[in-house]
Amino acid sequence: MELVTPEVGLLFWMLLSFTIVLIILKKFAWKPILNSLKEREDSIADALHAAEQAREEMEKLRADNEAIIREARAEREKILQEAREIKIKIVEKAKEEASEEAHKMIELARVNIRNEEAKALEKIKEQVAELSIEIAGKILREKLADDAEQQKLVEKYLKDIQLN
C-alpha cells in the first residue's frame, strides 16, 4: 500500500527530482524542442502556403488552357467555314467556266454546222447547175440534131440581136 499512499519523504524526493529534471529540461532541452516545433510549424505553414499557391496556379493554368482551347476551337471553326466558302466559290466558278465553255463549244458547233450547211448548199447548187447544163445540153443536142432546127434557132437569135 505504500505506492497507493506514499509517505511524505517519498513525495518530497519525487517533487525535488521532478523539479531538477524540469530545470535541466528547461535549461537545455526546452528551447531546442520549442525551436524544432516552431521550425516544423513554419515548414508546414510554408508547405501549405506553397500548396495553396500551386493550387491557385493550377486553377489559373486550367482557366488559361480552357481559354486557349476555346480560341483554338473558334479558330478551327473559322478556318473550316472559310474552307467551305472557298470550296463553294471554286465549285461555282468551275460550274460557270464549264457552262461558258459549253456555250462556246455549242456556238462553235453551230457556226461549224452553218458553214457545213453553206458548203453543202453550194455543192448542191454546183451539182444542180452541172446537171442542169448536162440536161440542157442533152435536150439541145436532141432538138438541134436536125439541121433545119439549128437553122431556125440561129435565125431567131440573129433577129433578136438586130432588134437590140
C-alpha positions, 0 to 999 in steps of 0.5 A, a space after each residue: 500500500 505504500 505506492 497507493 499512499 506514499 509517505 511524505 519523504 517519498 513525495 518530497 524526493 519525487 517533487 525535488 527530482 521532478 523539479 531538477 529534471 524540469 530545470 535541466 529540461 528547461 535549461 537545455 532541452 526546452 528551447 531546442 524542442 520549442 525551436 524544432 516545433 516552431 521550425 516544423 510549424 513554419 515548414 508546414 505553414 510554408 508547405 501549405 502556403 506553397 500548396 495553396 499557391 500551386 493550387 491557385 496556379 493550377 486553377 489559373 493554368 486550367 482557366 488559361 488552357 480552357 481559354 486557349 482551347 476555346 480560341 483554338 476551337 473558334 479558330 478551327 471553326 473559322 478556318 473550316 467555314 472559310 474552307 467551305 466558302 472557298 470550296 463553294 466559290 471554286 465549285 461555282 466558278 468551275 460550274 460557270 467556266 464549264 457552262 461558258 465553255 459549253 456555250 462556246 463549244 455549242 456556238 462553235 458547233 453551230 457556226 461549224 454546222 452553218 458553214 457545213 450547211 453553206 458548203 453543202 448548199 453550194 455543192 448542191 447548187 454546183 451539182 444542180 447547175 452541172 446537171 442542169 447544163 448536162 440536161 440542157 445540153 442533152 435536150 439541145 443536142 436532141 432538138 438541134 440534131 436536125 439541121 433545119 432546127 439549128 437553122 431556125 434557132 440561129 435565125 431567131 437569135 440573129 433577129 433578136 440581136 438586130 432588134 437590140 
